[in-house]
């Protein structure tokens, strides 16, 4: 026996055609919510090596195909890729900043040297005027 049911989705509310589930009289959405609430399993953590290999595969065959092949959500691959890209860009920024700091330190040392020379010249000329 089928019935119409309003169910919440990511894009809002929609009319879904679902079948009555005999197990605990729950529809599929309610079953997954019920299992999440009663489940004591830890969230799966993927190693950085796995993530790198998954991203390489996604680059070769596409995100959707890689997600299907690895039984992952596409959004996970997109998130991993953006985090990796941000990490690289921040390391690039740090490298640029260290180059800029080194340049400014050299410039400051040159200015200090010029200042010492000018101070010596000023004391020399001040002695000659007396």
C-alpha positions in Angstrom: 0.0 0.0 0.0 1.5 3.4 -1.0 0.7 6.8 0.4 1.8 10.4 -0.1 3.9 12.0 2.6 5.6 15.3 3.0 9.2 15.0 3.8 11.9 17.5 4.4 14.8 17.6 1.9 17.8 19.9 1.5 15.9 22.0 -1.0 12.7 22.4 1.2 9.5 20.4 1.5 8.4 18.1 -1.3 5.7 15.6 -1.9 7.3 12.1 -1.9 5.7 8.8 -2.8 6.9 6.3 -0.3 5.9 2.8 0.7 4.9 1.8 4.2 7.7 0.0 5.9 6.7 -2.9 8.1 9.8 -2.6 10.2 8.7 -0.3 13.1 6.2 1.3 10.7 8.8 3.8 9.5 9.5 5.2 6.1 13.1 5.2 4.7 13.8 8.8 5.9 12.5 8.0 9.3 14.6 4.8 9.4 17.8 6.6 8.7 17.0 9.3 11.3 16.0 6.5 13.7 19.3 4.6 13.1 21.4 7.8 13.5 19.8 8.6 16.9 20.2 5.0 18.2 23.6 4.3 16.6 26.7 4.3 18.7 29.1 3.8 15.8 31.8 6.4 15.4 32.0 8.6 12.3 34.3 7.1 9.7 37.6 8.9 9.5 39.7 8.7 6.3 43.4 8.9 6.3 45.2 11.8 4.5 46.7 9.2 2.1 43.3 7.9 1.2 42.0 11.4 0.7 45.0 12.3 -1.6 44.5 9.1 -3.6 40.7 9.8 -3.9 41.4 13.3 -5.1 43.9 12.0 -7.7 41.3 9.5 -8.9 38.6 12.3 -9.0 40.9 14.4 -11.1 41.5 11.6 -13.6 37.9 10.2 -14.0 35.8 13.0 -12.5 34.3 13.6 -9.1 31.0 11.8 -9.6 32.6 8.7 -11.0 35.3 8.6 -8.2 32.6 9.1 -5.6 30.6 6.2 -7.0 33.7 4.0 -7.3 34.8 4.7 -3.7 31.3 4.8 -2.2 31.7 8.3 -1.0 29.6 11.4 -1.2 30.6 13.8 -4.0 30.5 16.7 -1.4 33.2 15.0 0.6 35.5 15.0 -2.4 34.7 18.6 -3.1 35.3 19.6 0.5 38.6 17.7 0.6 39.7 19.4 -2.6 38.9 22.9 -1.3 40.6 22.2 2.0 43.7 21.0 0.1 43.6 24.0 -2.2 43.3 26.4 0.8 46.2 24.7 2.6 48.4 25.1 -0.5 47.4 28.8 -1.0 48.1 29.5 2.7 51.5 27.9 2.4 52.1 30.0 -0.7 51.1 33.1 1.2 53.4 32.2 4.0 56.3 31.7 1.6 55.5 35.1 -0.1 55.4 36.7 3.3 58.8 35.2 4.4 60.3 36.5 1.1 58.9 40.0 1.8 60.1 39.9 5.4 63.7 39.0 4.2 63.6 41.9 1.7 62.4 44.3 4.4 65.1 43.1 6.8 67.8 43.7 4.1 66.4 47.2 3.4 66.4 48.0 7.2 70.0 46.9 7.5 71.0 49.2 4.6 69.1 52.1 6.2 70.9 51.5 9.5 74.2 51.4 7.8 73.5 54.7 6.0 72.4 56.2 9.3 75.6 55.2 11.0 77.6 56.8 8.1 75.6 60.0 8.3 76.1 60.2 12.1 79.8 59.8 11.7 79.9 62.5 9.0 77.9 64.9 11.1 80.2 64.4 14.1 83.3 64.9 11.8 81.9 68.2 10.4 80.8 69.4 13.8 84.3 69.0 15.1 85.8 70.8 12.1 83.5 73.8 12.6 84.7 74.4 16.2 
